[in-house]
Amino acid sequence: MKKQLTHFDDAGKARMVDVGQKPETERVGIASGSITMLPATAKAVAAGTIGKGDVLGVARLAGIQAAKKTPDWIPLCHPLRITGIDVDLRVDGSTVRITATVRAFDRSGVEMEALAAVSAAALTVYDMCKAIDRGMVIGEIRLEEKRGGKSGTWTRKRVPRTKRA
């Protein structure tokens, strides 16, 4: 059975889905991503010695702000009553790992808000460190889990990583 894309009308034109008849439920979206950099850059981030200030703290705030402003970034997203946002950034070797958890009690999910939070946090790390490391790579931004609503819970299937040659 083919799932229909709800953001398109019968003529194929983009539309904002009417969620007015959907029940309000608790919604949770969890996303993750990373930004990889030179080992010296990661050490400076962890030590708090980047000239622009507290990289992880500023990136955390950028992620929170992005989650709140997601409908301004993504044209067909509904404004939601977000009840909580957590953005966690940690240095792991030469990578900053980012996880965002967004909660709301509303008629639409918060997956896009969690993804926007991770994206903005990663971009902020890049912005604050680019003077010393322009070769940083933002990657692996993805939804990890969503809970709530008609479709219930979805969790990303973990695939074991293989070593690259």
Residue pairs with C-beta under 8 A, 6 or more apart in sequence:
6 17
7 14
7 15
7 16
7 17
7 76
8 14
8 15
9 15
14 75
14 76
15 76
16 76
16 78
17 76
17 78
17 108
19 78
19 107
19 108
20 107
22 107
22 108
22 149
22 150
23 107
24 105
24 106
24 107
25 105
25 106
25 107
25 148
25 149
26 103
26 104
26 105
26 147
26 148
27 80
27 103
27 104
27 105
27 106
27 108
27 109
27 110
27 146
27 147
27 148
27 149
28 101
28 102
28 103
28 110
28 145
28 146
28 147
28 148
29 101
29 102
29 109
29 110
29 111
29 112
29 113
29 114
29 115
29 143
29 145
29 146
30 99
30 100
30 101
30 102
30 114
30 143
30 144
30 145
30 146
31 99
31 100
31 111
31 114
31 115
31 117
31 118
31 141
31 142
31 143
31 144
32 97
32 98
32 99
32 100
32 118
32 140
32 141
32 142
32 144
33 97
33 98
33 118
33 119
33 121
33 122
33 138
33 139
33 140
33 141
33 142
34 95
34 96
34 97
34 98
34 122
34 138
34 139
34 140
35 95
35 96
35 98
35 122
35 125
35 126
35 136
35 137
35 138
35 139
36 94
36 95
36 136
36 137
36 139
37 45
37 94
37 95
37 96
37 129
37 133
37 135
37 136
37 137
38 94
38 133
38 135
39 93
39 94
40 132
40 133
41 94
41 129
41 132
41 133
41 136
42 91
42 93
42 94
42 95
42 96
44 50
44 129
44 132
45 55
45 56
45 91
45 96
45 125
45 129
46 91
48 54
48 55
50 128
50 129
50 132
51 131
52 58
52 128
52 131
53 128
55 124
55 125
55 128
55 129
56 89
56 90
56 91
56 96
56 125
58 124
58 128
59 87
59 89
59 96
59 98
59 120
59 121
59 122
59 124
59 125
59 128
60 87
60 88
60 89
60 121
62 120
62 121
62 123
62 124
63 85
63 87
63 98
63 100
63 117
63 118
63 120
63 121
63 124
64 85
64 87
64 117
65 120
66 73
66 116
66 117
66 119
66 120
66 121
67 82
67 85
67 87
67 100
67 102
67 110
67 113
67 114
67 116
67 117
68 82
68 85
68 113
69 116
70 77
70 112
70 113
70 116
71 77
71 78
71 79
71 80
73 116
74 112
74 116
77 108
77 112
77 113
78 106
78 107
78 108
80 104
80 106
80 108
80 110
80 113
81 104
81 105
81 106
82 102
82 103
82 104
82 110
82 113
83 103
83 104
83 105
84 101
84 102
84 103
85 100
85 101
85 102
85 103
85 113
85 117
86 100
86 101
87 98
87 99
87 100
87 117
87 118
87 121
88 98
88 99
88 100
89 96
89 97
89 98
89 121
89 125
90 96
90 97
91 97
96 122
96 125
98 118
98 121
98 122
99 118
99 144
100 114
100 115
100 117
100 118
100 121
101 114
102 110
102 113
102 114
102 117
103 110
104 110
104 113
108 149
109 146
109 148
109 149
110 146
111 143
111 146
114 143
115 141
115 142
115 143
118 141
119 138
119 141
122 138
122 141
123 138
125 136
126 136
126 138
129 136
130 136
142 156
143 154
143 156
144 155
144 156
145 153
145 154
145 155
145 156
146 153
146 154
147 153
